[in-house]
Amino acid sequence: MDKNKLKLTSSEIGTLWGEYVNGTSVDMVNKYMVSIIEDEPIKAIFEEAIITFEKQKKQIATFMENEGFPVPIGFTESDLFKDKPRLFTDIFCLNYLHIMTLHGLLGHSTALAVSVRKDLRDFYDSCDNDAKKMYHQTIELLLEKGSFQRDPLFYPAKNPEYISSQDFTDGFFGKGRTLSAVEIISISINLKKSIMTKTLSIAFSQVAQLKEVRKFLTDSEKTADGQIKTFAKIMQSDNLPVPKSWETEVTTSTDSPFSDKLMLYHIGFLFQAAQNYHGAGLASSMRADLVTTYEGTILKNLMITKKWYNLMVQNKWLEQPPLAPNRKEIAKEV
């Protein structure tokens, strides 16, 4: 039996569809950034990222076409307005690529986990290797430029210990313990991603054309800012440092390099992706106040994504993924 002749499952088609749409949205941002970047080492990484995704995009299209599925529209050069003024600094662009690479690593791993056919598994292995290479490159360059923000450092205890009290879960009213290293993993990554979302929301709100899109972007900036303050307060209560903000890495330009459709989709994608990280944080938290914080954050993200969905549909900007066959409707046609 030729394992590459197996028909792709709904999950496999779904991951290909998502990788294409999400990938093209980031690709358009990368293409704008590479046009404004002056630092040659940073520019070179972006050029490599663009070439890498172009190869992946063609492979995804081939997979879908061979199965008889239409290739998604995604985002194209029509969503990118060339020769526009600088909206971001070079160092913000590099941080953006680093964070988007983290999202890519998660996406490729999820896609691989639901893939059965060998050629598709090989494809996602290749995508994962490309993302890991980019991850290392962005970190090395951020470290070289003194711009990589490391997580808090701990001092080692003398011996390993078991939890010996119910107070371990009590984080209210100052009675509880300090944060554990396991809990800080999710808090730090959520802070960094919320800072990215806030900064992009500020930048996009400056240049968006439609009033309702600007309003949504302003609301999303406030939502991200609230989450940053909430998690930062938890870190600071244990005298732990928090990542710095990037608002000053956005210029005062009001001339948009992107379509409103692209900017709105991008922010919605970040809020949706954040739910994975908040969920992971919730699952790893053993302090009651952290559990409550994550639950509240997830609920607020659901509210903002509902507004996003309605606005995308209202403007006919939300592309429909492949659907299961409607057997009742098919029966009516007989």
Secondary structure, 3 states (H helix, E strand, C coil): CCHHHCCCCHHHHHHHHHHHHHHHHHHHHHHHHHHHCCCHHHHHHHHHHHHHHHHHHHHHHHHHHHCCCCCCCCCCHHHECCCCCCCECHHHHHHHHHHHHHHHHHHHHHHHHCCCCHHHHHHHHHHHHHHHHHHHHHHHHHHHCCCCCCCCCCCCCCCCCCCCCHHHHCCCCCCCCCCCHHHHHHHHHHHHHHHHHHHHHHHHHHHCCCHHHHHHHHHHHHHHHHHHHHHHHHHHCCCCCCCCCCHHHECCCCCCCECHHHHHHHHHHHHHHHHHHHHHHHHHCCCHHHHHHHHHHHHHHHHHHHHHHHHHHHCCCCCCCCCCCCHHHHHHHC
